[in-house]
Amino acid sequence: MSPGDEHDGYGGSGQTRTRLPEGNTGDVHGGTRRPARGSRSLLTGVGVVVLLVAAIAFANRGGGDPAGSSPSSGTPGKAGSTAPTGTRPVTGTDGTVPTGYAHDEQGAQSAAANYATALGSTDMYQKGPREALIRAVYAPAVVDNLLKRLDDSYSPALMASAGLEPNGTAPSGLTFVARTVPIGTKVTDYSGDEATVEVWYVNLTGLAGEGSTKPVTSAWFTSTQNLSWTAQGWRLTSTDEHEGPTPVNGDNRASVAEEIAEAVEQYGGFTYAR
């Protein structure tokens, strides 16, 4: 999901940009998926939309505390080494996307992290799940125009170039991997009902399994998300992203395709909180 074309002007909430996969025409910009990049091809793209979304494997953090309750450990507003800090992130879900974030800076950060994760999932490649996901994370004013652009972008030709079936699923015997893992969040602007949050994350994309010609690779990005407080809580109005910060690769042995496929199937994702 590298910088792509721009996706402009949605609704009355100002400019909305969301990452669309390569192969689009016109001004489009994805928020959770990105253009082709080396062997990743189009798979490192779609985000925020980009992303590019298989159901989103969110595992709710335990407990049923309301969004305003205090965490059991850690100091609100300060980074913790072993656990999320601050306000409990969720009181419910909208489909597979956690909802119920607090109406404050910490709630905006929790929403941004979870929305980046959702928009970086395999659901973005299938029409039905993609529509449900976009309606769950974007402000209503920008949704309809955005969906039209996304439906045009996720064409059979794009799916073929990504190694997928026309409906966005993996070929028989292969596992499609598209997972975004937030590393941290930062508020750069906040005014009560409007927030700008940066999410630093690593994205995994590719096809795992014997005979795959598009191996799963990792890429690092920072997504800038503009959110508004609506009747549905924090919702995205626009997203943008840039590469990095990118760590130096370690000395780990690259796993074989079967190991990656098993890991994706066996290890669930998280609901993120600040």
URPEGI-V690575 format. One record per backbone hydrogen bond with DSSP energy under -0.5 kcal/mol. NH is the residue of the N-H (numbers start at 1). CO is the residue of the C=O. Records with the same first field share a line. If there is no record, write none. Layout:
NH: CO / CO
//
This chain:
7: 28
8: 6 / 27
10: 14
13: 10
14: 11
18: 29
19: 30
24: 21
28: 26
30: 19 / 20
31: 19 / 49
32: 47 / 49
33: 46 / 51
35: 2
37: 41
40: 37
41: 38
43: 40
44: 41
45: 34 / 42
47: 32 / 51
48: 49
50: 47 / 119
51: 32 / 46
52: 32 / 46
58: 56
59: 57
60: 58
69: 66
76: 74
77: 274
78: 75
88: 69
91: 99
92: 99
94: 97
95: 93
96: 94
97: 94
98: 96
99: 92
104: 102
108: 104
109: 105
110: 106
111: 107
112: 108
113: 109
114: 110
115: 111
116: 112
117: 113
118: 114
119: 115
120: 116 / 117
121: 118
122: 53 / 178
123: 53
124: 121
125: 122
126: 123
130: 126
131: 127
132: 128
133: 129
134: 130
135: 131
136: 132
137: 133 / 134
138: 134
139: 236
142: 139
143: 139 / 140
144: 140
146: 142
147: 143
148: 144
149: 145
150: 146
151: 147
152: 148
153: 149
154: 150
155: 153
159: 155
160: 156
161: 157
162: 158
163: 160
164: 159
165: 169
168: 165
171: 163
174: 171
175: 208
176: 174
177: 175 / 206
178: 176
179: 204
181: 202
182: 180
183: 200
184: 200
186: 198
188: 186 / 196
189: 196
191: 194
193: 191
195: 227
196: 189
197: 225
198: 186
199: 223
200: 184 / 198
201: 199 / 221
202: 181
203: 219
204: 179
205: 217
206: 177
207: 214
208: 175 / 206
212: 209
217: 205
219: 203
221: 201
222: 242
223: 199
224: 240
225: 197 / 223
226: 238
227: 195 / 225
228: 235
229: 193
230: 228 / 233
233: 230
235: 228
236: 137
237: 226
238: 226
239: 17
240: 224
242: 222
244: 220
247: 245
259: 256
260: 256
261: 257
262: 258
263: 259
264: 260
265: 261
266: 262
267: 263
268: 266
269: 57
271: 59
272: 270
//
